[in-house]
Structure formats: structure tokens, C-alpha cells
Amino acid sequence: MAKKWHEKGPEKIAEHLEGCLSCLSFPESHRRRIRTTNGLERFNQEIKRRTRVVRIFPNREACVRLVSALALEQSEEWLTGRRYVDMSELEEPRRVEQETEEAMVIER
């Protein structure tokens, strides 16, 4: 495994470098949150925990219903709960860009 990584790893990183560094285009306060997969890992742990409680599902649809309910619950928590990232920091540069574009159109 290590030998394969040494052969193909640098190629893959160079190939996908833009994607790997995309978190750097966000404000500093957002980087710590978006560069990791902690939220997704926590969600997966919760699914695993809840499915262990049930142990045996009567059919596939029952499992899908449980996981869908958990996903909906998580989505609502992210929307209404404590702010994970402050989106106003992203809106400010966008507003400046729009004003600049409008000024350029008016000048023409």
C-alpha cells in the first residue's frame, strides 16, 4: 500500500491541487470548519448508533425511513441551530463585486 502511494500519490495531488486548496479561497474564520469532514463524520456516527439500536430492520424501506429522518433532523439542526459559519462574511465581498459590476455597466 505504501509503495503504491509513493508512486501515484504525488500525481493525484498535482492532478487535484485546485480542489485540495479550494478552502483557502474562503475567509480565515471559515477555513477551520470547511477543511475537515467532522460534521459528516459525526452524522455518520449518529446513523450507525441509531441503526444499532434497531438491530434488524423488517425491510429496506424501514432503514431508508430511519436514515432519511436522521438526515432531515440534521438538516433542520444545521439551519436553525447554532451558526456553524457566519455567512455574512461571504456576502460582503459578493456585494462589493456586484456594486463594481453595476458601476462598470453604468460607465459604458
N, C-alpha and C positions, 0 to 999 in steps of 0.2 A: 504494500500500500504506500509506504513512504517513498519507495523508488518511483512509483507512478506519479506521485505528487511532485517530486523533484523534476520529472520530465515534462509534465503537462501543466503544472501549477502556474508557473510564470506566464505561459502562453495564455491561459484562461484569464488571469488577472489583467494582462495587457489588452486582451480582447474586450473585456468588460470594465475597463478602468473608469469610463464615464459613469456607468451605473453605480460602481463602488463608491465613487466620490460625490454622488449627487446630493447627499445630505449636507455637504459643505455649502450649497447654494442657499440654505435656509439660515435664518438668524441664529446667533450663537445659543440663545436660550432654548431653541427647538432641537438643536442637534443631539443633545444628550438623550432626548426622548425618541427621536426617529431613527437613530443609527442602530438601535437594538431591537430585538424582537420580544422584549419582555412581556408586552401586553398580549401578544399572540401566544406565547408560551404559557402565560397564566390562564388564558382562555382554554387552551388545550388541556391543561391540568384539571380545570373545573369540569370539562366534558368527561375526562377519564374518571374523576372522582364520582360524578353523578351516575355514570353508566355502571360503575362497580356496585353501587347501592342496589340498582335494579337487578344486576347479575344476568338474568336471562330474559331477553325480550321475546314476546309472543310472535312477533313478525318484524319485518324490515321497516314497515311504516311506523311502528311504535318507536323504534330507535330514531328514525328521521324526525318524528314529532318532538322527542325529547331534545335532540341536538338543535332543532330549529327554535324551540322555546328558549333554550340557553343562549342561542345567538341573538334572538330578539331581546332578551333580558340584558345581555351585554351591550347591545347597540343602544338601548334606552339609557343604560347607565352612562355610557360614553357621551351621549347627547345631553343628558340632564344633570349628571353628576358633577363632581369637582372637575374643573378645567384641566385637561392634560397638557395642552399648549395654548398660549394666548394668541388667537388668530388675528387680533388687531395689529400685531407686529407685521403680519403678512399683507394686510390690507393697505397700510400706509404706503409702501413702495408702489403698489399697484395703482393707488390713487394718483401718485406723483407721475407715473408713466402715462396714465390716461390724460391728465392735465397737459403734459408735454405734447402728446399726440394731438390733442384738441388745439393747442396753440400753433402747432405746425400746420394743421389743416386751415386754420383761420388766416395764417400768413400767406398761404397760397392763394 
